[in-house]
Amino acid sequence: MITGHVLDTTALLDLATGKTVYVRARLRASIAQHESLVVPAAALTRAWQLVPDHGRPVLSRLPNMQVIHVDDLDHVIAEQVGTLTATATHLGTDEAQAAWSARWRRWPLITAVPDSYARLPGVRVEAIP
């Protein structure tokens, strides 16, 4: 069985900037354990928008890493993410796609803002300490 985690925008920013060691440690553990890390396309887009220049090389390398899977935002997923945001209007598109990816896979969602996902059924959150 394939296992892994989903990274939201805040986790990507943490990884890119090294704000904490948590997400980088999760990446190293995923490599060692052959687990996947899912990066929703909308979260990656938002991270590129917000990341300081020194974090850009990390974001640039991510999609080419063996353990990273970038979830596309095609028309089918866009419909499902949009439907999710219709009931959870506090979520941005990046957060909604991250929640959708985590719920669909039944994998934990790594985030620095666990309260954003607290009211969503079926989303397990792993908070960045």
C-alpha positions as CSV (number, residue, x, y, z in Angstrom):
1,M,0.0,0.0,0.0
2,I,1.3,3.5,-0.9
3,T,1.4,5.9,2.0
4,G,2.4,9.5,2.4
5,H,1.4,13.0,3.3
6,V,0.0,16.1,1.6
7,L,1.7,19.4,1.9
8,D,-0.3,22.7,1.9
9,T,1.1,26.1,1.0
10,T,2.3,26.7,4.5
11,A,4.2,23.4,4.6
12,L,5.8,24.3,1.2
13,L,6.8,27.7,2.5
14,D,8.3,26.1,5.6
15,L,10.2,23.6,3.5
16,A,11.5,26.2,1.1
17,T,12.6,28.7,3.8
18,G,13.7,26.2,6.5
19,K,11.5,28.1,9.0
20,T,11.4,24.9,11.1
21,V,13.1,21.6,10.6
22,Y,9.8,19.7,10.6
23,V,8.9,19.6,6.9
24,R,12.5,19.0,5.8
25,A,12.7,16.1,8.3
26,R,9.4,14.8,6.8
27,L,10.9,15.0,3.3
28,R,14.0,13.1,4.4
29,A,11.9,10.5,6.2
30,S,9.7,10.1,3.1
31,I,12.8,9.5,1.0
32,A,14.1,6.9,3.4
33,Q,10.8,5.1,3.8
34,H,9.8,5.4,0.1
35,E,6.6,7.4,1.0
36,S,5.0,9.9,-1.2
37,L,4.6,13.6,-0.6
38,V,1.7,15.2,-2.6
39,V,2.0,18.8,-3.6
40,P,-1.3,20.2,-4.9
41,A,-0.7,22.4,-8.0
42,A,-2.7,25.3,-6.4
43,A,-0.6,25.2,-3.3
44,L,2.6,25.1,-5.3
45,T,1.4,28.1,-7.3
46,R,0.6,30.1,-4.1
47,A,4.0,29.1,-2.6
48,W,5.8,30.5,-5.6
49,Q,3.8,33.7,-5.1
50,L,4.8,34.1,-1.5
51,V,8.2,32.5,-1.1
52,P,11.2,34.8,-0.6
53,D,14.0,34.6,-3.2
54,H,16.2,32.4,-1.1
55,G,13.5,29.7,-1.0
56,R,12.9,29.5,-4.8
57,P,15.6,26.9,-5.5
58,V,13.9,24.5,-3.2
59,L,10.5,24.9,-4.9
60,S,12.2,24.6,-8.2
61,R,13.7,21.2,-7.3
62,L,10.6,19.7,-5.7
63,P,8.7,18.5,-8.8
64,N,11.7,16.5,-10.0
65,M,12.1,14.6,-6.7
66,Q,11.2,10.9,-6.8
67,V,9.0,11.1,-3.7
68,I,7.1,14.2,-4.8
69,H,3.8,13.9,-6.8
70,V,2.2,17.2,-8.0
71,D,-1.6,16.9,-8.0
72,D,-2.8,18.6,-11.2
73,L,-5.8,20.9,-11.1
74,D,-7.7,19.6,-14.1
75,H,-11.3,20.2,-14.9
76,V,-12.5,17.2,-12.8
77,I,-10.5,18.1,-9.7
78,A,-11.4,21.8,-10.2
79,E,-15.1,20.9,-10.0
80,Q,-14.6,18.9,-6.8
81,V,-12.4,21.5,-5.2
82,G,-14.8,24.3,-6.2
83,T,-17.7,22.3,-4.7
84,L,-15.7,21.9,-1.5
85,T,-15.1,25.7,-1.3
86,A,-18.8,26.3,-1.8
87,T,-19.3,24.6,1.6
88,A,-16.1,25.9,3.2
89,T,-16.0,29.4,2.0
90,H,-13.1,30.3,4.4
91,L,-10.7,28.3,2.2
92,G,-8.7,29.6,-0.7
93,T,-8.3,27.5,-3.8
94,D,-4.8,26.3,-2.6
95,E,-6.1,25.2,0.8
96,A,-9.2,23.6,-0.7
97,Q,-7.1,21.5,-3.2
98,A,-4.8,20.5,-0.4
99,A,-7.8,19.4,1.7
100,W,-9.3,17.6,-1.3
101,S,-6.0,15.8,-1.9
102,A,-5.7,14.7,1.7
103,R,-9.3,13.6,2.0
104,W,-9.2,11.7,-1.3
105,R,-6.1,9.8,-0.4
106,R,-6.9,9.5,3.3
107,W,-3.4,10.8,4.1
108,P,-2.5,13.4,6.7
109,L,-2.3,17.1,5.6
110,I,0.8,18.9,6.9
111,T,0.1,22.5,7.7
112,A,1.1,25.4,9.9
113,V,-2.6,26.5,10.1
114,P,-4.5,23.4,11.4
115,D,-7.5,25.5,12.3
116,S,-8.2,26.3,8.7
117,Y,-9.0,22.6,8.1
118,A,-10.6,21.8,11.5
119,R,-14.2,21.8,10.2
120,L,-13.6,19.6,7.2
121,P,-14.8,16.0,7.6
122,G,-12.4,13.4,6.5
123,V,-9.3,15.6,6.6
124,R,-6.6,14.5,9.1
125,V,-4.2,17.3,10.0
126,E,-0.6,17.1,11.1
127,A,0.3,20.5,12.5
128,I,3.8,21.9,12.0
129,P,5.1,22.5,15.5
